[in-house]
Amino acid sequence: MSKKNLVIVESPSKANTIEKYLGDQYEVVASKGHICDLATTGKGGLGIEVDNDFKTRYVIPAGKKQTVKQLKSKVDKADKVLLATDPDREGEAIAYHLATNLDIDLDENNRVVFNEVTKQAVVKAIDNARKVDMDLVDSQETRRILDRIIGFKLSTLLNSKIKSKSAGRVQSVALKLIVDREDEINAFVSEEYWSIVADFNYDETNFTADLVKIDGKKAEISNKEEADIIVNACEKQPFTVSEVKEEVKNKKSRPPYITSTLQQDASVKLNFSSRKTMMVAQKLYEGINIGTAATGLITYMRTDSNRLSQVFVDDAKDYIKQQYGEKYVGKYRSKAGKNVQDAHEAIRPTNINNTPNAIKQYLSNDEYKLYKLIYERTLAALMADALYNNKSIKLECGKYEYSANGRTLIFDGYLKVYPDNGSDAIVPTLTENQTIIPEKVEGKQHFTEPPLRYSEARLIKAMEENGIGRPSTYATIVDTILKRDYAKLEKSSETARTRVFVPTQQGILTTRKLDEFFSSVINVKYTANMESQLDEIADGKMDKLTSLNEFYNPFMELIDNAKEHMEKIQPVKTGESCPECGGDLVIRKGKYGEFVACSNYPSCKYHHDLESENGVDHGTCPECGNKLVEKRGRFGKFIACSNYPECTYIVKNEKKPAKETGELCPECNSPLVERVSRFGTTFVGCSNYPKCRYIVNSKNKGAKPKKVSKKKDE
């Protein structure tokens, strides 16, 4: 029996799709992401020998040992091995770790990269295999080292001083944006101002004109008295047309999506979280059966480039010409902005003929909505500009100058497939020196408003504009801030659907202390500069040791200074005395939340659960009549008798709805969710139960144990 060629990808669903493209000579298997991670042993638990040129020590997690064993067996039997992990730095690092752990020759052309999971793209990539790019690997490892050192050192320090759960190179800067915005809002002083509007009706057309200048200077009206003077001077008075301008203007479509703009639009238009957007996009990228075969429907969804391949552009233009006519075909030129790696194309459909309606029956509701968003944005980007007839009129009433503007659509262009929310405003045909009397002139009171809090879309936009993080990290950053309880998403006054970040007291405290002791490192400029250095390492323009050495010593000086001078927050006293030693009882934070303990710990180890939260009365025990209190166990909160252990009564937990974890099942690619068993314990399993019985960290039937570890670093 002849040996097969082995292709290793990251995702099981992608493996299934690709194997159908390549035929019997190939076997495609999945690594299910990274197969190794930095150790948490050695000096400081970093897994990094700082004094030995930052040498790293990687280990294979327990949950990945079986995967590695299976992959090794297949590699040993294969004729040729190809590493087809994701086309980014993270994917390059995974390919490198696969090679080093599975004894795959790094000097061979065995790295396969494709931007879309289609047969044509995959076959072409295999024919053009290259070596693993060590510059990309070095860039990813440098990022990992920086995040490990900053994350571990800062997290340990802040936890010991102010009980904050974690800090990080990018996470803490994103949190700073949220806290700084809250400070701006709190410091904002609203000011009154007025506008003056004149309403006209001419030739059966209603239109309005706004006061723009007084004596040739910008109109600034601060109170009602000033507004009344102007209204009285202009009301029922003739206005003279001083200027009429009419010109045709074009309106260009927006470029196709990149990661940040897709997450922003999906948040605003579909009410998707950034995590949900990326999960749905991942499915569209990896492949969906659309009747004839499984195929990837969009290109790689982690990108900061709006570039499109010429082959796709040509196909799309032919499609536009056939469907809408020659005049709807536009020109497209991609523009590279600052901080853009330009490693991939924009997010686009892989086949312009796969219209949303044509494949709707094969997609879930969320998949259809996101695919439609991507498809229409891409198609519009390649269509002709919309044309408007713009008309502007200046009118004068004494020393007061008013302006009226209108537009009418001449040619819809890209608006035929991607309409905007703008509306046309019509102004009548007037001539210079013509006079016209307003029907009404009125003053309108306004007050300046504070800046808006960050919604998820606005925060991602701010991170992108400031060079904080990269496309693959936006969703993780947002999740981490929420999980650490540094901020909450609350309903905004803008719309019922919009939710905004409001920092918690712990988030504010964390930012204050980082500002006080680490302002030279935890700031937008430094973080953006570090991202630029990582780009230079990826391009082979900078050595990773140079970057790490420049960072490490100054950072450790800041850590040492903070250890000495940062004030440690003392636990809150309950006002009660310890029944064992007479010391003060205080509220402490533990792994499972707050509890009451003796202030003389560790000499006195007395402690008990915090009996209630926010004064909630849980009632009395039906068995002994004592008070029911909230307790915390290894699986979280529960209500039990305060007379334990004499009375062991426990209130049974009600079944809670499953909550998505943001990760996918390695067996069927469905979302992994948190569930509560009939015994009240929490576990993570596949949402596709009972069809799929995958369970994390369980010995139940059908489970495949998988270690899930909490990391302090990003």
C-alpha positions in Angstrom: 0.0 0.0 0.0 1.5 3.3 -1.1 2.0 6.1 1.4 -0.2 9.1 1.4 0.7 12.8 1.6 -0.4 14.3 5.0 -1.8 17.8 5.3 -2.1 19.3 8.8 -4.5 22.1 9.3 -5.9 23.7 12.5 -9.6 23.0 12.3 -11.4 19.7 12.0 -14.1 21.2 9.8 -11.5 22.8 7.5 -9.8 19.4 7.3 -13.0 17.8 6.1 -13.5 20.4 3.5 -10.0 20.2 2.1 -9.7 16.5 2.1 -12.6 16.4 -0.4 -10.6 18.7 -2.8 -7.4 16.6 -2.8 -8.5 13.1 -3.5 -7.2 9.7 -2.3 -3.5 10.6 -2.4 -3.9 13.0 0.6 -5.0 12.7 4.2 -6.0 15.9 5.9 -5.9 16.1 9.8 -6.3 18.8 12.4 -4.0 20.0 15.1 -7.0 21.7 16.8 -5.0 24.9 17.3 -1.7 25.2 19.1 -0.1 21.9 20.2 2.2 23.5 22.8 2.5 26.6 25.0 5.0 28.4 27.1 5.7 26.5 30.4 4.8 28.1 33.7 7.9 26.8 35.4 11.3 28.3 36.0 12.1 31.7 37.4 8.9 33.6 38.0 6.9 30.9 36.3 7.5 32.6 33.0 8.8 29.6 31.0 11.4 32.1 29.7 15.2 32.2 30.5 15.6 36.0 30.5 19.3 35.8 31.2 19.8 33.3 28.4 18.7 35.5 25.5 15.1 35.0 26.4 15.2 31.3 25.5 11.7 29.9 25.7 10.6 26.5 27.1 7.4 25.0 25.5 5.4 22.2 26.9 2.6 20.1 25.4 -0.5 20.5 27.6 -2.1 17.3 28.9 -5.2 17.9 26.7 -3.0 17.9 23.6 -0.7 14.9 24.3 -3.1 12.5 22.6 -3.5 14.8 19.6 0.3 15.0 19.2 0.7 11.3 19.6 -1.9 10.7 16.8 -0.2 13.3 14.6 3.2 11.8 15.1 1.9 8.3 14.1 0.5 9.7 10.9 3.6 11.8 10.1 5.8 8.6 10.5 3.6 6.8 7.9 3.3 9.7 5.4 5.2 10.1 2.2 5.2 13.9 2.5 3.9 16.3 5.2 2.4 19.7 4.4 1.7 22.3 7.1 -1.4 24.2 6.1 -2.2 26.2 9.3 -3.8 29.6 9.2 -2.2 32.3 7.0 -1.0 34.6 9.8 1.8 34.8 12.3 -0.1 32.6 14.8 -0.6 30.0 12.1 3.1 30.3 11.2 4.1 29.7 14.8 1.7 26.6 15.0 3.4 25.3 11.8 6.8 25.7 13.4 5.8 24.0 16.6 4.3 21.1 14.6 7.5 20.7 12.7 9.7 20.8 15.8 7.5 18.4 17.8 6.8 16.0 15.0 10.3 15.8 13.5 9.3 17.5 10.2 12.3 19.0 8.3 12.2 22.8 8.4 14.5 23.0 5.5 11.9 21.5 3.1 9.2 23.4 1.3 6.3 22.1 3.4 4.5 25.3 4.4 1.2 25.8 2.5 -0.6 29.1 2.7 -4.0 29.9 1.2 -6.4 32.9 1.8 -9.6 31.0 0.9 -10.7 27.4 1.4 -11.6 26.7 -2.2 -10.3 23.8 -4.4 -8.5 26.2 -6.8 -6.8 28.1 -4.0 -5.8 25.0 -2.0 -4.4 23.1 -5.0 -2.4 26.2 -6.1 -1.0 26.7 -2.6 0.2 23.1 -2.4 1.9 23.5 -5.8 3.7 26.6 -4.3 4.7 25.3 -0.9 7.5 27.3 0.8 9.6 26.9 3.9 8.3 28.0 7.3 9.0 31.8 7.6 11.1 32.2 10.7 10.8 36.0 10.7 7.0 35.5 11.2 7.7 32.9 13.9 10.1 35.2 15.7 7.5 38.0 15.6 4.8 35.8 17.1 7.2 34.5 19.7 8.3 38.0 20.6 4.7 39.0 21.1 4.2 35.9 23.3 7.2 36.7 25.4 6.2 40.3 25.9 2.7 39.4 26.8 3.9 36.6 29.2 6.4 38.9 31.0 4.1 41.9 31.2 1.0 39.8 32.0 2.6 37.7 34.7 4.6 40.5 36.4 1.9 43.1 36.3 -0.9 40.6 37.2 1.0 39.3 40.2 1.8 42.8 41.4 -1.7 44.2 41.0 -3.3 41.1 42.6 -1.1 41.4 45.7 -1.6 45.2 46.0 -5.1 45.9 44.8 -6.7 42.5 44.1 -7.0 43.1 40.4 -7.2 39.8 38.4 -4.9 40.6 35.6 -3.1 43.2 33.4 -1.6 43.0 30.0 0.3 44.9 27.3 -2.8 45.5 25.1 -5.7 44.6 27.5 -4.7 47.4 29.9 -4.4 50.0 27.2 -7.8 49.2 25.9 -9.2 49.5 29.5 -7.4 52.8 29.8 -9.4 54.1 26.7 -12.6 53.1 28.5 -11.6 54.7 31.8 -10.2 57.9 30.2 -13.5 58.3 28.3 -15.4 58.0 31.6 -13.2 60.7 33.1 -13.9 63.0 30.1 -17.7 62.4 30.6 -17.5 63.1 34.4 -15.4 66.3 33.8 -17.7 67.6 31.1 -19.5 70.8 31.7 -22.5 71.3 29.3 -22.8 74.7 27.7 -25.8 76.3 26.1 -25.9 77.4 22.5 -28.5 78.4 20.0 -29.1 77.9 16.3 -31.3 80.0 14.0 -33.4 78.4 11.3 -35.5 80.1 8.6 -38.3 78.2 7.0 -39.3 79.0 3.4 -41.9 77.9 0.9 -41.2 78.8 -2.8 -42.6 77.3 -5.9 -44.5 74.7 -3.8 -41.2 73.6 -2.3 -40.5 73.7 1.5 -36.9 74.2 2.5 -34.9 75.5 5.4 -31.8 77.7 5.7 -29.5 77.9 8.7 -27.8 81.0 10.0 -24.0 80.5 9.4 -22.4 84.0 9.7 -22.9 87.3 11.4 -21.0 90.2 9.9 -18.9 87.7 7.9 -17.9 85.8 11.0 -19.0 82.4 12.2 -22.4 82.6 14.0 -22.0 81.9 17.7 -25.1 82.4 19.8 -24.9 81.5 23.5 -28.3 82.4 25.0 -32.0 83.2 24.3 -31.5 86.9 24.4 -29.0 86.9 21.6 -31.2 84.5 19.6 -34.3 86.7 20.0 -32.5 89.7 18.7 -31.7 87.8 15.5 -35.2 86.3 15.1 -36.8 89.8 15.5 -34.4 91.2 13.0 -35.1 88.6 10.3 -38.7 87.5 10.9 -41.0 88.6 8.0 -38.1 90.4 6.4 -37.0 89.9 2.8 -34.0 87.6 2.3 -31.8 88.3 -0.8 -30.2 85.4 -2.7 -26.5 86.3 -2.8 -25.1 83.1 -4.3 -26.4 79.9 -6.1 -24.1 77.0 -6.7 -25.0 73.8 -8.5 -22.6 71.0 -9.3 -22.6 67.2 -9.8 -20.7 65.3 -7.2 -19.9 61.6 -6.9 -20.1 59.5 -3.8 -17.7 56.6 -3.6 -18.6 53.3 -2.0 -16.6 52.1 1.0 -13.9 49.5 0.6 -14.5 45.8 1.4 -14.3 44.7 5.0 -11.3 44.2 7.1 -11.5 42.6 10.5 -12.2 45.7 12.5 -14.8 47.2 10.1 -16.6 43.9 9.8 -16.8 43.6 13.6 -18.0 47.2 13.8 -20.7 46.9 11.2 -21.8 43.5 12.5 -22.2 45.1 16.0 -24.2 48.1 14.7 -26.3 46.3 12.0 -26.7 42.8 13.3 -26.1 43.3 17.0 -23.3 40.7 17.0 -20.6 40.8 19.6 -17.0 40.7 18.2 -16.6 37.2 19.4 -19.8 36.0 17.7 -18.8 37.8 14.5 -15.5 35.9 14.4 -17.1 32.6 15.2 -19.6 32.9 12.4 -17.0 34.2 10.0 -14.8 31.2 10.9 -17.5 28.8 9.8 -18.0 30.7 6.5 -14.2 30.6 5.9 -13.6 26.9 6.8 -16.3 25.6 4.5 -20.1 24.9 4.3 -21.8 22.3 2.1 -23.9 24.3 -0.4 -25.4 21.4 -2.2 -22.8 20.3 -4.7 -19.8 20.3 -2.3 -18.3 21.9 0.8 -16.5 25.1 0.1 -15.2 28.1 1.9 -17.6 31.0 1.3 -15.3 33.9 2.4 -11.6 34.7 2.5 -9.6 34.7 5.7 -11.4 36.8 8.2 -8.3 38.1 10.1 -6.9 40.9 8.0 -6.1 44.6 8.0 -5.8 45.0 4.2 -8.6 46.0 1.8 -6.7 44.6 -1.2 -8.6 42.3 -3.6 -7.1 39.8 -6.0 -7.2 40.8 -9.7 -8.8 37.4 -10.5 -11.7 38.2 -8.2 -12.0 41.8 -9.4 -12.2 40.6 -13.0 -14.9 38.0 -12.2 -16.9 40.5 -10.1 -16.8 43.2 -12.9 -18.1 40.6 -15.4 -20.9 39.8 -12.9 -21.8 43.4 -12.4 -21.9 44.0 -16.2 -24.2 41.1 -16.8 -26.5 41.8 -13.9 -26.7 45.7 -14.0 -25.1 46.9 -17.1 -21.7 48.4 -18.2 -22.4 51.8 -16.6 -22.5 50.1 -13.1 -18.9 48.7 -13.4 -16.5 50.8 -11.3 -12.8 51.1 -10.7 -11.2 49.7 -7.6 -7.9 50.7 -6.0 -6.9 49.5 -2.6 -5.4 51.9 -0.1 -2.9 50.8 2.6 -3.4 52.7 5.8 -1.0 53.1 8.7 -0.3 50.0 10.8 -1.4 47.7 7.9 0.5 44.5 7.4 -1.2 43.8 4.0 -0.5 40.1 4.3 -4.0 39.0 3.1 -6.8 40.2 1.0 -9.9 42.0 2.3 -12.7 39.8 3.6 -14.7 39.0 0.5 -16.8 36.2 -1.0 -14.7 33.5 -2.6 -17.2 33.3 -5.6 -19.2 36.3 -6.7 -21.8 33.9 -8.2 -22.6 32.6 -4.7 -25.2 35.2 -4.0 -26.7 35.4 -0.5 -30.2 34.3 -1.8 -28.8 31.5 -3.9 -27.2 29.8 -0.9 -29.5 31.0 1.9 -31.0 27.5 2.3 -27.6 26.1 3.3 -26.9 28.7 5.9 -28.0 29.3 9.5 -29.8 32.6 10.1 -26.6 34.2 11.6 -24.4 32.8 8.8 -26.8 34.2 6.1 -26.9 37.7 7.7 -23.1 38.0 8.0 -22.4 36.5 4.6 -25.0 39.0 3.1 -23.2 41.9 4.8 -19.8 40.8 3.4 -21.1 40.0 -0.1 -23.0 43.3 -0.6 -20.1 45.4 0.8 -17.6 43.7 -1.6 -19.9 44.0 -4.6 -20.6 47.7 -3.9 -16.9 48.4 -3.7 -16.4 47.3 -7.3 -19.4 49.3 -8.6 -19.6 52.8 -10.1 -19.9 55.9 -7.9 -23.3 57.3 -7.2 -23.9 60.7 -8.7 -25.8 63.6 -7.0 -26.8 67.0 -8.2 -25.8 69.2 -5.2 -27.2 72.7 -4.9 -26.2 75.3 -2.3 -27.8 78.7 -1.8 -26.7 81.7 0.3 -29.3 84.1 1.5 -28.7 87.4 3.3 -30.8 89.4 5.7 -28.9 92.5 6.6 -25.7 91.4 8.3 -27.0 87.8 8.7 -26.0 85.1 6.2 -28.0 81.9 5.9 -27.2 78.7 3.9 -29.5 76.1 2.4 -28.3 72.9 0.8 -30.0 70.2 -1.1 -29.2 67.2 -3.3 -31.0 64.9 -5.7 -29.8 61.5 -6.9 -28.9 61.4 -10.6 -27.4 57.9 -10.8 -27.6 55.3 -8.1 -24.4 53.3 -9.0 -23.3 51.2 -6.0 -26.4 52.3 -4.1 -28.4 49.8 -6.1 -26.9 47.0 -4.0 -25.7 48.8 -0.9 -28.1 51.7 0.0 -27.2 54.2 2.6 -29.4 55.9 5.2 -29.1 59.4 3.7 -32.1 61.2 2.3 -32.3 63.8 -0.4 -33.1 67.3 0.5 -34.7 69.5 -2.3 -34.2 73.2 -2.6 -36.0 75.2 -5.3 -34.5 76.9 -8.3 -33.6 80.5 -7.3 -31.6 83.2 -8.9 -29.0 85.6 -7.5 -30.4 88.9 -6.2 -33.9 87.4 -6.0 -35.7 88.2 -2.7 -37.8 85.8 -0.7 -39.7 86.2 2.6 -39.5 83.4 5.2 -42.6 81.9 6.6 -41.0 81.6 10.0 -37.6 82.3 11.7 -37.0 80.6 15.0 -34.2 80.0 17.5 -33.5 76.5 18.8 -31.8 75.9 22.1 -29.1 73.2 22.4 -26.6 72.0 24.9 -23.2 70.6 24.2 -23.0 66.9 25.0 -20.2 64.8 26.5 -18.4 62.3 24.3 -20.1 59.0 23.8 -19.0 56.0 25.8 -17.4 53.3 23.8 -19.7 50.7 22.3 -17.9 47.5 21.2 -17.8 48.8 17.7 -16.4 52.2 18.7 -13.8 50.6 21.0 -12.6 48.3 18.2 -12.4 51.3 15.8 -10.4 53.3 18.4 -8.0 50.3 18.9 -7.5 50.1 15.2 -6.9 53.8 14.7 -4.4 53.9 17.5 -2.6 50.7 16.5 -3.5 48.8 19.6 -3.5 45.1 19.0 -4.1 43.4 15.6 -7.1 41.9 13.8 -6.8 38.5 15.5 -6.8 40.1 19.0 -9.7 42.6 19.0 -12.4 40.1 20.1 -10.1 38.5 22.8 -9.3 42.0 24.3 -12.9 42.9 24.6 -13.7 39.5 26.2 -10.9 39.8 28.7 -11.9 43.2 29.9 -15.4 41.9 30.6 -14.3 38.6 32.2 -12.0 40.4 34.5 -14.9 42.6 35.7 -13.0 45.7 34.7 -16.0 47.0 32.7 -19.6 46.1 32.0 -21.7 46.5 28.9 -24.8 48.5 29.8 -27.6 49.8 27.7 -27.0 53.2 26.2 -29.3 56.1 25.7 -28.6 56.1 21.9 -30.7 53.1 20.9 -32.3 50.2 22.7 -29.8 47.8 21.0 -26.6 49.7 21.7 -24.6 48.8 24.7 -21.6 50.7 26.0 -18.7 50.0 28.2 -18.9 51.4 31.7 -15.8 50.8 33.9 -16.2 49.2 37.3 -14.6 50.5 40.4 -12.0 47.8 40.1 -11.3 48.8 36.4 -10.9 52.4 37.4 -8.6 51.5 40.3 -6.5 49.3 38.0 -6.1 52.0 35.4 -5.2 54.6 38.1 -2.5 52.5 39.5 -1.1 51.6 36.1 -1.1 55.3 35.2 0.7 56.1 38.5 3.5 53.5 38.2 3.5 52.3 34.5 2.5 55.3 32.4 5.6 54.9 30.2 4.6 51.4 29.2 0.8 51.2 29.5 -0.1 53.9 27.0 -1.4 54.1 23.5 1.9 55.4 21.9 4.1 52.7 23.5 1.7 49.9 22.6 1.4 51.1 19.0 5.2 51.4 18.8 5.6 47.8 20.1 3.2 46.6 17.3 5.3 48.4 14.8 8.4 46.6 16.1 6.6 43.3 15.8 5.9 44.2 12.2 9.6 45.0 11.6 10.6 41.6 13.1 8.1 39.9 10.8 9.6 41.7 7.8 13.1 40.8 8.8 14.1 44.4 9.5 14.6 44.0 13.3 16.1 41.3 15.5 13.8 40.0 18.2 16.5 40.2 20.9 17.0 43.9 20.2 13.3 44.5 20.8 13.2 42.4 24.0 16.3 43.9 25.5 15.1 47.4 24.9 11.9 46.5 26.8 13.0 44.3 29.7 15.3 46.3 32.0 13.3 49.5 32.0 10.2 47.5 32.6 11.7 45.6 35.6 12.8 48.9 37.1 9.1 50.0 37.0 8.1 46.7 38.6 10.6 47.1 41.4 9.6 50.6 42.1 5.9 49.7 42.2 6.6 46.8 44.6 8.2 49.2 47.0 5.9 52.2 46.7 2.4 51.1 45.5 0.1 51.1 48.5 -1.5 47.8 49.4 -5.3 48.1 49.8 -6.3 46.8 53.2 -9.4 44.5 53.4 -12.7 46.0 54.6 -13.5 45.4 58.2 -17.0 43.9 59.0 -17.2 45.6 62.4 -17.2 42.1 64.1 -14.6 40.3 66.1 -13.1 36.9 65.5 -14.7 34.3 67.8 -11.4 32.5 68.1 -8.7 35.2 68.7 -10.7 38.4 69.1 -9.1 40.0 66.0 -11.0 42.1 63.5 -13.0 40.2 60.9 -12.5 41.4 57.4 -13.8 40.7 53.9 -11.3 39.1 51.6 -11.4 38.0 48.0 -10.6 34.4 47.2 -10.7 32.2 44.1 -14.5 31.7 44.5 -15.3 35.3 45.4 -15.6 37.2 48.7 -15.6 35.6 52.2 -15.1 36.7 55.8 -11.8 35.9 57.5 -9.7 36.9 60.5 -7.3 39.8 60.0 -4.7 37.9 62.0 -4.3 35.3 59.2 -2.2 33.2 58.9 -1.7 32.9 62.7 -5.5 32.6 62.9 -7.3 30.8 60.1 -10.9 31.4 61.1 -13.2 32.2 58.2 -16.7 31.8 57.0 -18.7 32.5 53.9 -20.2 35.9 53.2 -23.7 35.3 54.3 -25.6 37.5 51.9 -24.9 39.7 49.0 -26.4 43.3 48.9 -28.6 42.4 51.9 -30.6 39.8 50.1 -32.8 37.7 52.4 -32.8 34.1 51.4 -35.4 33.0 53.9 -35.2 30.3 56.6 -34.2 26.7 56.5 -37.3 24.4 56.2 -35.6 21.7 58.2 -34.2 23.5 61.3 -35.6 27.1 61.0 -32.2 28.8 60.9 -31.3 31.4 58.4 -30.5 30.5 54.7 -27.3 32.1 53.5 -25.3 32.3 50.3 -22.2 30.2 50.3 -19.5 29.5 47.8 -18.1 26.1 46.9 -15.7 24.8 44.3 -18.4 25.0 41.7 -19.6 28.6 42.6 -22.5 30.1 44.7 -25.3 28.1 46.3 -27.8 28.7 49.1 -27.6 26.6 52.2 -28.4 26.5 55.9 -26.3 28.7 58.2 -26.3 25.9 60.8 -24.0 23.7 58.7 -22.6 21.1 59.5 -25.3 20.3 62.0 -27.9 20.9 59.3 -26.9 20.0 55.7 -29.9 21.5 53.9 -29.1 22.9 50.4 -31.4 24.7 48.0 -31.3 22.9 44.7 -30.1 24.9 41.7 -32.6 25.7 39.0 -31.5 24.7 35.5 -29.8 27.7 33.8 -29.8 28.3 30.1 -26.6 27.3 28.3 -24.0 30.1 27.9 -21.6 30.2 24.9 -17.9 30.2 25.9 -16.7 31.6 22.6 -14.9 28.4 21.6 -15.8 25.7 19.1 -16.2 22.0 19.6 -13.1 20.2 18.2 -15.3 17.3 17.1 -18.2 18.9 15.3 -17.3 22.6 15.3 -20.5 23.7 17.1 -20.2 26.3 19.9 -19.0 25.0 23.3 -21.4 26.1 26.1 -21.5 26.3 29.9 -24.1 24.0 31.4 -25.3 23.2 34.9 -25.8 19.5 35.8 -28.6 18.1 37.9 -26.2 18.2 40.8 -25.6 21.9 40.4 -22.1 21.6 39.0 -21.0 23.7 36.0 -19.3 22.0 33.1 -18.5 22.9 29.4 -19.8 20.7 26.6 -20.9 20.8 23.0 -24.1 22.7 22.2 -25.0 19.9 19.7 -25.8 17.4 22.5 -27.0 14.7 22.3 -25.8 14.3 18.7 -22.3 15.2 19.9 -21.3 14.3 23.4 -18.0 16.1 23.6 -17.3 17.4 27.2 -14.4 19.4 28.5 -12.6 17.9 31.5 -15.0 15.0 32.0 -14.7 11.2 32.2 -18.3 10.8 31.1 -19.1 8.6 28.1 -18.2 10.2 24.8 -15.9 12.8 26.4 -12.4 13.5 25.3 -10.6 15.3 28.1 -9.2 18.7 27.3 -7.2 20.8 29.7 -8.5 24.4 30.0 -6.1 26.7 31.8 -6.6 30.3 32.9 -3.7 32.5 31.9 -2.8 35.8 33.4 -1.1 37.0 30.2 -3.0 37.7 27.0 
